[in-house]
Amino acid sequence: MKFILIFALCYFLGSIPFGLLVGRWWARVDVREYGSGNIGMTNVLRTTGWFCALLTLIGDMGKGTLSVYLARNAGFDPTICLIAGIFAVVGHNWPIFLRFKGGKGVATIAGVLIAYQPIVAAILLAIWLAVLLIWRYISLASIVVAVCLPFVLVMVQPRAIEVALATVVAALTVFKHRSNIERLRQGTEYRFGQKVS
């Protein structure tokens, strides 16, 4: 019963749509009606600017970090803490409050890793920044980092269950970016800093 409660709590926490809330409260904009229609930080940045994007990033990362800490403070082992964080990611990607139409989970995954394995988070951040600086596509940087996640985890902490879970999360993240992959292929993907009308 304790497992069910913590996982459910983390899912509901992950379901809080910070991008949508910040867009509505601060900029009086429904970010789902602009750009990619996504509620994540990237589309908030394109649609409303840096301040709202920063608030969204803090909120979305915070969901992941808090979920791991909640499980840890409840006395669960590291694997269960990681699963709790994954439930927050699932909540962000398929939020019950938005009829299961959510974001892509990258910021929330980052928040999970900061709490669970900060060295992995730091390495992946460096990879993300490098890809972004070279090609200027946030989506491409996120996809590359998702693919790298299991491999970086193997180098830092080669535990089979965590690597398996990371592989599932990576696959889900790439799947959520399938529209971005198509736009990248067609050359129509938004570049970093590009605004939408």
N, C-alpha and C positions, 0 to 999 in steps of 0.2 A: 504493500500500500504506500509506503514511504517513497518508493521509486516512482510510482505513478504520479504522486502528488508533485514531486520535484520536477519531473519531466513535463507535466501539464503546466506548472507554473512558468517554466522556462519557455515553453511554446507560446503561452499567452503574452509573456514579456516580449518575446521576439516579434509577436504580431503587432506591437504598437507601431503605427506607420509614421515615424518621426518626419520623414520628408513631406508627406501630405499635410501633417499638422503644422509644421513650420511654414510651409508655403501658404497655407490658408490664414494662419494667425498673423504672420509678419508681412507677407507680400500680397495677401488677398488673392492668391492664385491657386488653382487646382493643377498641380504639376502633371497630373495624368492627362491633361488636355493639350500638352505641349511637348515638343521634342520627341523622345522615344516613348513617352507616356509612362515611364518608370518612376517609382517613388524614391529611388536611391539618390545618393549624393551627387552622382554625375549629372543626372537630368535636372536636379535642383540647381546645380551650379549653372548649367546652360540657361535655365528658365528664370531664376530669380537672383543669381549672383553669389558672391563669395560668402557673405555673412550667413545666409540661410543654408548654404551648402556646408559650412563649418558646423552649424548647429545640428544639421542632419547627420553629419559624420560622427560627431560626439555621441549623439543619441543612438545611432545604429551600432557603433562600436561598443558603447556602454551596455547595450543589451547582451552582447556576447560575453563581455567581461563579468558582468554581474551574475549571469547564469552560472558560470564556472565557480565564482565565489560562493554563491548560494549553496551549490551542491557540496563544495568543500567545507563550508561552515556547518552543514548538516551531517558531516562525518563520513561522506562517501569517499571511496578510493579514487585515484586519478582517472581511471578509465571511465567511471560513472560520471565524474566531473566533465570529462570531454564529451560524453554522450549528452549531458545536460546542455552543454554549449551548442551541440549540433541541433538539439531541439529548438533552441533560440533561432538558429539559422533557418530551420524549416519554418518556424513561425514567421520570420521576416519574408521568406520566399513565397509562402502560401498562408498569408494571415487570415485568420477567421473573421477579423473585423472588416476586411475588404473582399469578401467572397473568394478568398484564396488566390487573389491576384496581387502579388507583392513585388518585391525587388529581386535582386540577384545575389545578395548575401555576402558580397566581398567584404564590406566594412564590418559586418557582424562576425564573419570568420576571423578577421583581424583582431577583433576584440576578444574572441575566444582564445586565440593563440597568445595574445599578450598575457592573459591570466594563466593559461595552461603551460605554454612553452615559449617564453619571451625570446629566447635565442632564435628559434625558428621564425618568430614574427619579425625580428630584426633582419634576418637574412632575406626573407621574402620581401620586406619593405625595400631593401636595397635593389633587389631584382626588379620590383615594380617601378621604382623611380628610374632605373636605367632604361627600361623599355619605354617608359613614358617620355623621357628626355630625347631618346633617339627617334621614335616614330610619332610621338604626340597623340597617341590614341589611348585613352583610359581603358577602353574595353579590351584592347590588345594586351595591355599591361596586366589587366585582371585575369585574362585567360591564361597568359604565360605563367603567372604566379600560381594559379589553380593547378596547372599541369605540374609545376615544380614542387608543390606542397608535399606529396608523399615522398619524393626523393630527398628533399631537405630534411624531413622528419627522420628518414632512415639514417642519414648521416649524423644527426644530433642525438636521436633516441630510438634505436632500432628495436621497437617492441611491436610484435606482429599485429596485435589487436588495434593499436593506435594507428599503425600504417594502413591497415585495412579500412578503418573508419575514415582516415584522411583521403584515401583513394575514392571512397564513395562520395565524400564531400566535394572532391575535385571534379568528379564526373558530373555531379548535379550542377556545379557552378558553370562548367563548360556548356552543359545542356541549357541552362538559363540564358546563356549568351548566344544562342543559336541565331537570333535575329541580328546581333552585332556581327557575327561571323559572316552572315550573308551580305551585310552592308560593307564590311571590310573587303569581301571578295569583289563586290561591285564598284568599290571606290567611292561610296556615298556615306561612309561613316563620319560622324562629327569628330573633329579634332579637338584637342584640349584647348580651352579658351574660346571656342567658337560659340556664339550665342544663337538662340533660335528666335524666330519671329512669333 
